[in-house]
Amino acid sequence: EGWKIFFASDDKTAFLVDPPQQDGFFPFRSENAKGASLKDLKEFYHVFPNGRVPPTLRTDTLSIYDQLAALGQVILGWIDENSPANVRTGYSEPLAHMISGSQINLLRILHYPPLEEADAEPGAVRAAAHEDINLITLLIAGSTPGLQAQDADGKWHDVACDQGMITINVGDMLQMASGGYF
């Protein structure tokens, strides 16, 4: 509820991203997916543990950040333990250790504001198809359906958005580290 209020207020502009830093508020239409010519119809906020977070949201947000980072370590450990030996030899160190104590694990809070017809160019989408660059991405279920995932055969599947559900995506770094196994 707190982030919903934040995105609805003009106070969000006080937290505009300030390059080269990557924490803070990214306004509507500030990014497009690799290979996409149109900007995505969303706004978002990047959270890092030592970055800027609105004071009223800091405690709860950093708690979620810590919980997701811990879950990420458990999942990476499980992936590592259950990977074939020839895949594990491709990693420079155990996967869970790659993020242990990291200050650059990213929590991205997405907001898809209501749209007026004039807000969308023909062909524009909320978030264009893309790959994640990370080892893994943990996606907390959204409030409405719409997320899809592509399988290894190129087929798209709707992802359920049941409350409390977390979807796990394999990222480019894990794909490279595993020699394409994942």
C-alpha positions as CSV (number, residue, x, y, z in Angstrom):
1,E,0.0,0.0,0.0
2,G,2.9,2.4,0.8
3,W,4.4,2.1,-2.6
4,K,1.0,2.6,-4.3
5,I,0.7,5.9,-2.4
6,F,4.3,6.9,-3.3
7,F,3.7,6.4,-7.0
8,A,0.4,8.3,-6.9
9,S,2.1,11.4,-5.3
10,D,4.3,14.1,-6.7
11,D,6.8,13.4,-3.9
12,K,8.3,10.7,-6.1
13,T,10.1,13.3,-8.2
14,A,12.2,14.2,-5.1
15,F,13.8,10.7,-5.6
16,L,14.5,10.9,-9.3
17,V,17.4,8.7,-10.3
18,D,20.7,10.7,-10.4
19,P,23.2,9.0,-12.7
20,P,25.7,7.6,-12.3
21,Q,23.8,6.2,-9.3
22,Q,21.1,3.7,-10.2
23,D,18.9,4.0,-7.1
24,G,15.7,6.0,-7.0
25,F,12.7,6.8,-9.1
26,F,12.6,6.2,-12.8
27,P,9.7,8.1,-14.4
28,F,7.1,6.8,-16.8
29,R,8.6,5.9,-20.2
30,S,12.2,6.0,-19.0
31,E,13.3,2.7,-20.3
32,N,12.9,0.4,-23.2
33,A,13.9,-3.3,-23.5
34,K,16.9,-4.3,-25.5
35,G,16.0,-4.3,-29.1
36,A,12.7,-2.4,-28.5
37,S,12.3,1.0,-30.2
38,L,9.4,2.2,-28.0
39,K,9.6,3.1,-24.3
40,D,7.8,0.8,-21.8
41,L,4.6,2.1,-20.3
42,K,5.7,1.9,-16.7
43,E,7.6,3.6,-13.9
44,F,9.7,2.1,-11.3
45,Y,12.0,2.5,-8.3
46,H,15.4,0.9,-7.7
47,V,16.3,-0.1,-4.2
48,F,19.8,-1.0,-3.0
49,P,20.6,-1.5,0.7
50,N,22.7,1.6,1.0
51,G,20.6,3.7,-1.4
52,R,17.9,6.2,-1.2
53,V,14.5,4.9,-0.1
54,P,11.6,7.2,1.0
55,P,11.8,7.3,4.8
56,T,8.2,6.1,5.4
57,L,8.9,3.1,3.2
58,R,12.5,2.3,4.3
59,T,12.0,-0.2,7.1
60,D,9.4,-2.4,5.3
61,T,11.2,-2.2,1.9
62,L,14.6,-3.1,3.3
63,S,13.0,-6.0,5.2
64,I,11.6,-7.4,2.0
65,Y,14.9,-6.7,0.3
66,D,16.7,-8.8,3.0
67,Q,14.2,-11.6,2.8
68,L,14.4,-11.8,-1.0
69,A,18.3,-11.7,-0.9
70,A,18.3,-14.6,1.6
71,L,15.8,-16.6,-0.5
72,G,18.0,-15.9,-3.6
73,Q,21.0,-17.3,-1.8
74,V,19.0,-20.5,-0.8
75,I,17.8,-20.9,-4.4
76,L,21.3,-20.4,-5.9
77,G,22.6,-22.9,-3.4
78,W,20.0,-25.4,-4.4
79,I,20.7,-24.8,-8.1
80,D,24.4,-25.3,-7.4
81,E,23.9,-28.5,-5.4
82,N,21.6,-30.0,-8.0
83,S,23.6,-29.1,-11.1
84,P,25.5,-31.8,-13.0
85,A,29.3,-31.8,-12.1
86,N,30.2,-30.5,-15.6
87,V,27.9,-27.5,-15.1
88,R,29.2,-26.7,-11.6
89,T,32.8,-26.6,-12.9
90,G,31.9,-23.5,-15.0
91,Y,31.3,-21.4,-12.0
92,S,34.2,-19.4,-10.6
93,E,32.8,-20.0,-7.1
94,P,29.6,-21.5,-5.6
95,L,26.6,-19.5,-6.9
96,A,25.2,-18.5,-3.5
97,H,28.6,-16.9,-2.6
98,M,28.4,-14.7,-5.7
99,I,25.7,-12.6,-4.0
100,S,26.6,-13.1,-0.4
101,G,26.9,-9.7,1.3
102,S,26.5,-8.0,-2.0
103,Q,25.4,-4.3,-1.9
104,I,24.4,-4.5,-5.6
105,N,21.5,-6.9,-5.5
106,L,18.6,-4.9,-6.9
107,L,15.0,-4.7,-5.7
108,R,13.0,-3.1,-8.5
109,I,9.5,-1.9,-7.6
110,L,7.4,-1.6,-10.7
111,H,4.3,0.5,-11.2
112,Y,2.0,0.4,-14.2
113,P,-0.1,3.5,-13.9
114,P,-3.6,3.7,-15.5
115,L,-3.4,4.8,-19.1
116,E,-5.3,7.2,-21.2
117,E,-5.5,6.5,-24.9
118,A,-3.1,9.4,-25.6
119,D,-0.5,7.9,-23.3
120,A,0.3,4.9,-25.6
121,E,1.8,5.1,-29.0
122,P,0.7,2.4,-31.4
123,G,2.7,-0.7,-30.6
124,A,3.7,0.4,-27.1
125,V,3.5,-2.2,-24.3
126,R,3.8,-2.1,-20.5
127,A,7.1,-4.0,-20.6
128,A,8.5,-5.4,-23.9
129,A,9.8,-8.9,-24.0
130,H,13.2,-9.2,-22.5
131,E,15.8,-11.4,-20.8
132,D,17.0,-10.7,-17.3
133,I,20.8,-10.1,-17.1
134,N,21.2,-11.5,-13.5
135,L,21.9,-14.9,-12.2
136,I,18.2,-15.3,-11.2
137,T,15.3,-12.9,-10.8
138,L,12.7,-13.4,-8.1
139,L,9.3,-11.9,-9.1
140,I,6.8,-11.3,-6.4
141,A,3.3,-11.9,-7.8
142,G,1.7,-8.7,-9.2
143,S,-1.8,-7.5,-8.4
144,T,-3.1,-8.3,-11.9
145,P,-2.2,-10.9,-14.5
146,G,-0.2,-10.1,-17.6
147,L,3.3,-11.5,-17.0
148,Q,4.3,-14.2,-19.5
149,A,7.5,-16.3,-19.7
150,Q,9.0,-17.9,-22.7
151,D,10.2,-21.5,-22.6
152,A,13.3,-23.0,-24.3
153,D,11.1,-23.9,-27.3
154,G,10.1,-20.2,-27.8
155,K,6.5,-20.8,-26.6
156,W,4.9,-18.1,-24.3
157,H,3.1,-19.1,-21.1
158,D,0.9,-17.0,-18.8
159,V,2.4,-16.7,-15.3
160,A,-0.1,-17.0,-12.5
161,C,-0.3,-14.1,-10.1
162,D,-1.6,-15.8,-7.0
163,Q,-1.0,-13.7,-3.8
164,G,2.2,-14.9,-2.1
165,M,3.6,-16.5,-5.2
166,I,7.2,-15.9,-6.3
167,T,8.3,-16.7,-9.9
168,I,12.0,-17.4,-10.5
169,N,13.6,-16.5,-13.8
170,V,17.0,-17.7,-15.0
171,G,19.1,-14.8,-16.0
172,D,21.8,-14.3,-18.7
173,M,24.6,-14.6,-16.2
174,L,23.4,-18.0,-15.0
175,Q,22.9,-19.1,-18.6
176,M,26.5,-18.2,-19.4
177,A,28.0,-19.6,-16.2
178,S,26.2,-22.9,-16.8
179,G,27.2,-23.2,-20.5
180,G,23.5,-22.9,-21.4
181,Y,22.4,-25.7,-19.1
182,F,20.0,-23.2,-17.5
